[in-house]
Amino acid sequence: MTREVNEDVRFRVMRAVEQNPNVSQRELSDQLGVSLGIINYCLHGLVEKGHIKIRNFRASPNKLRYAYVLTPAGIAERVSLTKRFLKRRMAEYDALQAEIEALQEELGEPDRGA
């Protein structure tokens, strides 16, 4: 996995966990379109780095169910990942916009102010 893809997965996992701490690994896999193995690997890495704590979900009759909680270090990392994610997406947007304009020029179509 490239560094950018790895960062994107970590960002998306951390964001999803922050929004729903009781989400299961399978639900994360389905939501993010990433394999269950990658989700498991990512979560273990985040736990190892101290960015996420895993707690048993007491209200669940299934005692194997966990809640994932971002630590203060995890929140700081998620903010950092968010900034880098946004920067990459904006660069992709700019490149796509330039490509669209070039194709419109090739076709002699007026710029519609996309």
C-alpha positions in Angstrom: 0.0 0.0 0.0 1.4 3.4 -0.9 1.8 6.0 1.9 -1.0 8.1 0.6 -3.4 5.1 0.4 -2.4 4.0 3.9 -3.0 7.5 5.3 -6.4 7.7 3.5 -7.4 4.4 5.1 -6.2 5.5 8.6 -8.0 8.9 8.2 -11.2 7.2 7.1 -11.1 4.6 9.9 -10.3 7.2 12.6 -13.1 9.5 11.3 -15.6 6.6 11.2 -14.6 5.5 14.7 -14.9 9.0 16.0 -18.4 9.2 14.6 -19.5 5.8 15.8 -17.2 4.2 18.5 -19.4 1.0 18.5 -18.8 0.3 14.8 -17.6 -3.3 14.1 -14.7 -4.1 11.9 -17.0 -5.7 9.4 -19.2 -2.5 9.4 -16.0 -0.4 8.8 -15.0 -2.8 6.0 -18.4 -2.4 4.3 -18.6 1.4 4.9 -15.1 2.1 3.6 -14.9 -0.5 0.9 -11.7 -1.9 2.3 -11.0 -5.5 3.2 -11.7 -6.8 6.7 -8.0 -7.7 7.0 -6.9 -4.2 6.2 -9.3 -2.8 8.7 -8.0 -5.2 11.4 -4.4 -4.3 10.5 -5.1 -0.6 10.6 -6.9 -0.7 13.9 -4.1 -2.7 15.5 -1.6 -0.2 14.2 -3.6 2.7 15.6 -3.8 0.9 19.0 -0.1 0.2 19.0 0.6 3.9 18.3 -1.7 4.9 21.1 -4.2 6.6 18.8 -7.1 4.4 19.7 -8.1 2.5 22.8 -10.3 -0.6 22.6 -13.0 -1.1 25.2 -15.5 -3.9 25.7 -18.9 -2.6 24.7 -20.8 -3.3 28.0 -24.3 -2.8 26.7 -23.8 -5.5 24.1 -25.0 -9.0 24.8 -22.1 -10.1 22.6 -19.1 -9.7 24.9 -16.8 -9.8 21.9 -18.2 -6.5 20.7 -15.8 -3.6 21.2 -16.0 0.2 21.3 -13.1 2.1 19.7 -12.2 5.4 21.4 -9.8 8.0 20.0 -7.2 9.0 22.5 -6.0 12.7 22.8 -3.0 11.7 20.6 -5.4 10.0 18.2 -7.5 13.2 17.9 -4.3 15.2 17.2 -3.3 12.6 14.6 -6.8 12.7 13.0 -6.6 16.5 12.7 -3.1 16.1 11.0 -4.4 13.4 8.7 -7.4 15.5 7.8 -5.2 18.4 6.7 -3.1 16.2 4.5 -6.2 14.4 3.1 -7.8 17.7 2.2 -4.6 19.0 0.6 -4.3 15.8 -1.6 -8.0 16.0 -2.5 -7.7 19.7 -3.5 -4.6 18.9 -5.6 -6.6 16.1 -7.3 -9.5 18.6 -7.9 -7.2 21.2 -9.4 -5.6 18.6 -11.7 -9.1 17.3 -12.7 -10.3 20.8 -13.4 -7.3 21.5 -15.6 -7.8 18.3 -17.5 -11.5 19.1 -18.1 -10.6 22.6 -19.4 -8.0 21.1 -21.7 -10.5 18.6 -23.1 -13.1 21.4 -23.5 -10.5 23.4 -25.5 -9.7 20.4 -27.7 -13.4 20.1 -28.5 -13.8 23.8 -29.0 -16.4 23.9 -26.2 -16.7 27.1 -24.2 -15.7 27.0 -20.5 -18.8 26.7 -18.5 -17.2 28.0 -15.3 -17.2 24.4 -13.9 
